Amino acid sequence: MTDDSGDAAGTGHHTAAHHTDGHRTTSHHTTVHHTTAHHTAGRYLLWLVTSQRGRVAAGAAYGSLWMVGLMLPPYVLSRAIDDGLAAGRTPVLLGWVAVLLAVGVGNAWLAVMRHRTMTRIRMDATFRTVRAVTAQSLRLGAALTRGTTAGEVVTIGIGDVAVISQTLTMTGPGVGAVLAYAVVAVLLLAVSPLLALVVLLGVPLLAVLVGPLLGRLQGAETRYRERQSGLAAQLTDLVGGLRVLSGLGGKEAFAARYRHASRELRAEGYRVGVVTSWVQALGVGLPTLFLAAVVWLAARMAAQGTITVGELVAVYGYAAALVVPVSFFIEAGYDLTRGLVAARRVVRFLRREPDTADGRGESAADGRREPATGRDIPEAPAVLRDPVSGVEVVPGLLTVLAATRPADSAAVVDRLGRFADSAATWGAVRLDAIPLSRVREHLLVADNEADLFAGTLREVVAGRRDRGDEEIGRALHTALAEDIVRGLPDGLDAPVAAQGRNLSGGQRQRLRLVRALLADPEVLLAVEPTSAVDAHTEAAVAARLHTARAGRTTVVTSTSPLLLDRADTVCFLVDGAVAAVGSHRALLAEQPGYRRLVTREEDEAEEAEEAEEAEEAEAAAGAEAARAGADSAPAPPTAPPAASPAANPAKESAR
């Protein structure tokens, strides 16, 4: 239940066109960005309140009337005793009883409306924070995963959002508690100035006693939240890389580190629990002791004849009812302490800026942002240049970047695709001088670990635009992915789980290539597009990719000889810089370092194939031995025949 009068996290209306390729997610915004940072946690909480002023005012009104209404029954009861019961006036007694009943019914209605309104306020705050975090995630794009852990986002979404929304409860009963405190003081002043003085001084004293614990709670809660975020990030990494860890034999070591971090988080949670238990115990115990002290003083005054019996009952009622606002005071301080910790984490996330903002350039001299020149992309096909590495991409050709360190070639793609700040140029124009939306329309970075979102296979590969079966079929043919469609029961309409969990690694990689081909960008920058497929599939994909992208600029990072042999140009990178440029065969003949790099790839491919053949031979031998043993040994009449293990020749293996 959100109030549409406010914008998420101080962000005005925006229109966005999303082009998603894994963590390379970009949003083309037309945004009025007012106060995204919300410089402090307090200002963020204040924004949540002011964004729903009407609802908060209604909650405060209901809370105040309800809390003040709790103070009325003792007064009505005292009048019924003194004016009706003690005086023997039955009609007066019945009249006050009727008033007491009306007050009770009215209070019940106010309590329902207060709770309903405060629930809406909390839900509004929850949705606003979720919307702000989601909008910021889209705004950050590729910078999100480089500066924020998945655990931090998960902790904000699961824990911090609920804590922040709970803090807004103080806007209703919290305001009412102040008014109720003042009303009781006035009513007690009419009974006894001494009792009124005790109440006026006693309640602030309770807050002073609890205050130091709230400070300790804030520090402990901050440390706990930070550890919780780190542990959630570890768990995300563990689940995401479970297969790899199992293959490398590192699952147990990683799990041991996780268990150690979990024990530390548990210990920190105990420390938070100790402080929290004291705060909550004092929140109940101190008001009760305060109630006992006031009643004891009033009883002595009644015994001395200073106040009447009805006034004694009223004082007891006032003191008992005052337990509620005093408890709310302490609870509000507890919620505010935790809310500031949670809001501080949200504000820190909202304060992050994208690596490269739309319409801005960067000065190479001092790193300061400069206004973009507003220049457009080159009218004719032009050379892409990366001055850091010396790579020059000739338009219309298939260029393969072969680096001694794969991270070096990926960094070149980041700079050429404008996912990292650099002085890269397209023709005579710097990339950072071109509006980012225009760059995204013409240059596409296809990462080999790009996200696959849940949906039908058609939706997964089609991206933003609707695609016909014929167009999808051509892309599937190029990526040698027709078997994926044939293997699914509903073909293109078959469901694909998030991240393609119901597909193999090679199938996911080929679908990413299909998606990139269907986007049909002017410049395609693909990072290791065939690293998870077998040699036969890779050779076919390399040949078809060269044909499908003929006349279009294509850059691929790879050290596979099958891809390199199909390249028009190969850039050999050593320590992140171009060491040689030429055809694959020319570099093999002229560059010993290149030859060693490619030969190592060939040797590793051959070793992988030999290992797979050995495993198949060993499995076949084991099956043959099992059959021979079954033939030589008499089997019980009721025993079923032994089944031989089935091979899986269609398995895709990484090189």
Residue pairs with C-beta under 8 A, 6 or more apart in sequence:
1 120
1 123
1 124
1 127
2 123
2 124
2 127
2 128
2 131
3 51
3 52
3 54
3 55
3 124
5 51
5 52
6 51
6 52
6 128
7 13
7 34
8 128
8 131
8 132
8 134
8 135
9 35
9 36
9 38
9 47
9 128
9 129
9 131
9 132
9 133
9 135
9 136
9 350
10 33
10 34
10 35
10 36
10 38
10 47
11 31
11 32
11 33
11 34
11 36
11 132
11 135
12 31
12 32
12 33
12 34
13 32
14 29
14 30
14 31
14 32
14 135
15 29
15 30
16 27
16 28
16 29
16 138
17 27
17 28
17 437
17 464
18 25
18 26
18 27
18 28
18 138
18 464
19 25
19 26
19 440
19 444
19 463
19 464
19 519
20 26
20 450
20 451
20 453
20 463
21 444
21 445
21 446
21 447
21 450
21 451
21 512
21 515
21 516
22 447
22 449
22 450
22 451
22 512
23 142
23 144
23 145
23 447
23 449
23 450
23 451
24 141
24 142
24 417
24 419
24 445
24 446
24 447
24 450
25 138
25 141
25 142
25 144
25 451
26 141
26 142
26 436
26 440
27 138
27 139
27 141
28 358
28 436
28 437
28 440
29 139
29 358
31 139
35 47
36 136
36 350
36 351
37 347
37 350
37 351
38 44
38 47
38 347
38 350
38 351
39 347
39 351
40 347
41 339
41 340
41 341
41 343
41 344
41 346
41 347
42 340
42 343
44 343
44 346
44 347
44 350
45 164
45 167
45 168
45 339
45 340
45 343
48 124
48 125
48 128
48 129
48 164
48 168
49 56
49 168
49 171
51 124
51 128
52 121
52 124
52 125
55 117
55 120
55 121
55 124
56 121
56 168
56 171
56 172
58 117
59 114
59 117
59 118
59 121
59 171
59 172
60 171
60 172
60 175
60 176
62 110
62 113
62 114
62 117
62 172
63 114
63 118
63 172
63 173
63 174
63 175
63 176
64 175
64 176
64 179
64 180
65 110
65 176
66 107
66 110
66 111
66 114
66 173
66 176
67 173
67 176
67 177
67 179
67 180
67 324
67 325
67 328
68 176
68 179
68 180
68 183
69 103
69 106
69 107
69 110
70 107
70 180
70 321
70 324
71 180
71 183
71 184
71 187
71 318
71 321
71 322
72 103
73 100
73 103
73 104
73 317
73 321
74 313
74 314
74 315
74 316
74 317
74 318
74 320
74 321
75 187
75 314
75 317
76 96
76 99
76 100
76 103
77 96
77 100
77 310
77 313
77 314
77 317
78 310
78 311
78 313
78 314
78 317
79 96
79 310
80 92
80 93
80 96
80 97
80 100
80 310
81 309
81 310
81 313
82 308
82 309
82 310
82 311
83 89
83 92
83 93
83 96
84 90
84 92
84 93
84 94
84 95
84 96
85 93
86 308
86 309
86 310
114 172
114 173
117 172
118 168
118 169
118 171
118 172
118 173
121 168
121 169
121 171
121 172
122 165
122 166
122 168
122 169
123 165
125 164
125 165
125 168
126 161
126 162
126 164
126 165
129 160
129 161
129 164
129 165
129 346
130 157
130 161
132 346
132 350
133 153
133 156
133 157
133 161
133 346
133 349
133 350
136 349
136 350
136 352
137 144
137 153
139 354
140 147
140 148
140 352
140 354
141 354
142 355
142 419
143 352
143 353
143 354
143 355
146 355
147 352
148 349
148 352
149 229
149 230
149 232
149 233
149 236
150 232
150 233
150 236
150 237
151 228
151 229
151 230
151 231
151 232
151 233
151 234
151 235
151 236
152 229
152 232
152 233
152 345
152 349
153 349
154 229
154 232
154 236
155 225
155 228
155 229
155 232
155 345
156 345
156 346
156 349
159 225
159 228
159 342
160 225
160 342
160 343
160 345
160 346
161 342
163 338
163 339
163 341
163 342
164 339
164 342
164 343
164 346
166 335
166 338
166 339
167 335
167 336
167 338
167 339
167 342
167 343
169 332
169 335
170 328
170 332
170 335
170 336
173 325
173 328
173 332
174 328
174 329
174 332
176 325
176 328
177 324
177 325
177 326
177 328
177 329
177 332
178 325
180 321
180 322
180 324
180 325
181 199
181 203
181 322
181 325
181 326
184 199
184 318
184 321
184 322
185 196
185 199
185 200
186 196
187 314
187 318
188 195
188 196
188 199
188 315
188 318
189 196
191 307
191 311
191 314
191 315
192 298
192 301
192 306
192 307
192 311
192 315
194 297
194 301
195 294
195 297
195 298
195 301
195 315
198 293
198 294
198 297
199 294
199 318
199 319
199 322
202 290
202 293
202 294
203 290
203 322
203 326
203 329
206 286
206 287
206 290
206 326
206 329
206 330
207 329
207 330
207 333
209 282
209 286
210 279
210 282
210 283
210 286
210 330
210 333
211 333
213 275
213 278
213 279
213 282
214 279
214 333
214 334
214 337
215 337
216 275
217 272
217 275
217 276
217 279
217 334
217 337
217 338
218 337
218 338
218 340
218 341
220 268
220 271
220 272
220 275
221 272
221 337
221 338
221 341
222 341
222 344
223 268
224 265
224 268
224 269
224 271
224 272
225 341
225 342
225 345
227 261
227 264
227 265
227 268
228 265
229 345
230 261
231 258
231 261
231 262
231 265
234 257
234 258
234 261
235 258
238 245
238 254
238 255
238 258
242 251
245 251
245 254
276 334
279 330
279 334
280 334
282 330
283 327
283 330
283 331
283 334
284 327
286 326
286 330
287 322
287 323
287 326
287 327
288 323
290 319
290 322
290 323
290 326
291 319
291 320
291 322
291 323
294 315
294 318
294 319
295 315
295 316
295 319
298 307
298 311
298 312
298 315
298 316
298 319
299 312
301 307
301 312
302 308
302 309
302 311
302 312
307 315
355 419
355 420
355 421
356 362
356 418
356 419
356 420
356 421
356 432
356 436
357 369
357 436
358 435
358 436
358 437
359 371
359 372
359 374
359 435
359 436
360 369
360 370
360 371
360 372
360 432
361 369
361 370
361 371
361 372
361 373
361 430
361 432
361 433
362 368
362 369
362 370
362 421
362 432
363 369
363 370
364 423
372 432
372 433
372 434
372 435
373 433
374 433
374 435
375 429
375 433
375 434
376 434
376 435
376 438
377 426
377 429
377 434
377 438
377 439
377 442
378 426
378 427
378 428
378 429
381 395
381 396
381 522
381 553
382 395
382 426
382 427
382 428
383 392
383 393
383 394
383 395
383 426
383 427
384 391
384 392
384 393
384 395
384 416
384 424
384 425
384 426
384 523
384 553
384 555
385 391
385 392
385 393
385 424
385 425
385 426
386 392
386 412
386 415
386 416
386 422
386 424
387 422
387 423
387 424
387 425
388 412
388 415
388 422
388 423
388 424
388 576
388 577
389 408
389 411
389 412
389 415
389 573
389 576
389 577
389 578
390 577
390 578
391 401
391 412
391 416
391 571
391 573
391 578
392 581
393 399
393 416
393 523
393 553
393 555
394 553
394 568
394 569
395 553
396 551
396 552
396 553
397 553
397 554
397 568
397 569
398 545
398 546
398 549
398 554
398 556
398 566
398 567
398 568
398 569
399 553
399 554
399 555
399 556
399 567
399 568
399 569
399 570
399 571
400 555
400 556
400 557
400 558
400 563
400 564
400 567
400 569
400 570
400 571
400 584
401 409
401 412
401 413
401 555
401 556
401 557
401 558
401 571
401 573
402 409
402 557
402 558
402 559
402 564
402 570
402 571
402 572
402 573
402 594
402 597
402 598
403 409
403 557
403 559
403 572
403 573
403 574
403 576
404 573
404 574
404 575
404 593
404 597
405 575
405 576
406 528
406 557
406 559
408 573
408 575
408 576
409 527
409 557
409 573
410 527
410 557
411 420
411 576
412 557
412 573
412 576
413 419
413 445
413 525
413 527
413 555
413 557
414 420
414 445
415 422
415 424
416 424
416 431
416 443
416 525
416 555
417 443
417 444
417 445
417 525
418 424
418 431
418 432
418 436
418 439
418 443
419 445
421 432
422 431
422 432
423 430
423 432
424 430
424 431
424 432
425 431
426 434
431 439
442 521
442 522
442 523
443 521
443 522
443 523
443 525
444 516
444 519
444 521
444 523
444 524
444 525
445 525
445 527
446 512
446 513
446 515
446 516
446 524
446 525
446 526
446 527
446 529
447 512
447 527
448 509
448 512
448 526
448 527
448 528
448 529
448 531
448 532
450 512
450 515
451 499
452 460
452 496
452 498
452 499
452 500
452 508
452 511
452 512
453 460
453 498
454 495
454 496
454 497
454 498
455 495
455 496
456 490
456 492
456 493
456 494
456 495
456 496
457 484
457 485
457 488
457 491
457 492
457 493
457 494
457 495
457 496
457 511
458 467
458 472
458 492
458 493
460 496
460 500
460 511
460 515
461 467
461 472
461 475
461 476
461 511
461 514
461 515
461 518
462 472
462 515
462 518
463 515
463 518
463 519
467 518
469 492
471 518
472 492
472 514
472 518
473 482
474 548
475 481
475 514
475 517
475 518
475 548
476 482
476 484
476 485
476 514
477 544
478 513
478 514
478 517
478 541
478 544
478 545
478 547
478 548
479 510
479 511
479 513
479 514
479 517
479 541
479 544
479 545
480 510
480 533
480 537
480 540
480 541
480 544
481 507
481 510
481 511
481 513
481 514
484 503
484 507
484 510
484 511
485 491
485 492
488 494
495 502
496 502
496 503
496 511
499 508
500 507
500 508
500 511
503 511
504 651
504 652
505 532
505 652
505 654
506 532
506 533
506 534
506 537
506 652
506 653
507 652
508 532
509 529
509 530
509 531
509 532
509 533
510 533
510 537
510 541
512 529
513 526
513 529
513 530
513 541
513 545
516 524
516 526
516 529
517 524
517 548
517 549
522 552
522 553
523 552
523 553
523 554
523 555
524 549
524 552
524 553
524 554
524 555
525 555
526 554
526 555
526 556
526 557
527 557
528 557
528 558
529 541
529 545
529 556
529 558
530 537
530 538
530 541
530 542
530 558
530 560
530 562
530 563
531 558
531 560
531 654
531 655
532 652
532 654
533 541
533 652
534 652
534 653
534 655
535 562
535 605
535 609
535 655
537 652
538 560
538 562
538 563
538 655
539 562
542 560
542 562
542 563
542 565
542 566
543 566
545 554
545 556
545 566
546 566
556 563
556 567
558 564
559 597
559 598
559 601
560 601
560 605
560 655
561 584
561 598
561 601
561 602
564 570
564 584
564 598
565 584
565 585
567 583
567 584
568 583
569 581
569 582
569 583
570 581
570 582
570 583
570 584
570 587
571 578
571 580
571 581
572 578
572 579
572 580
572 581
572 587
572 591
572 593
572 594
572 597
573 579
574 593
579 591
579 593
579 594
580 587
580 590
580 591
580 594
582 590
584 598
587 594
587 595
588 594
588 595
588 598
601 655
604 655
605 655
608 653
608 655
612 653
616 647
616 649
619 645
619 647
620 647
622 645
623 644
623 645
626 642
626 644
627 642
627 644
630 641
630 642
635 641
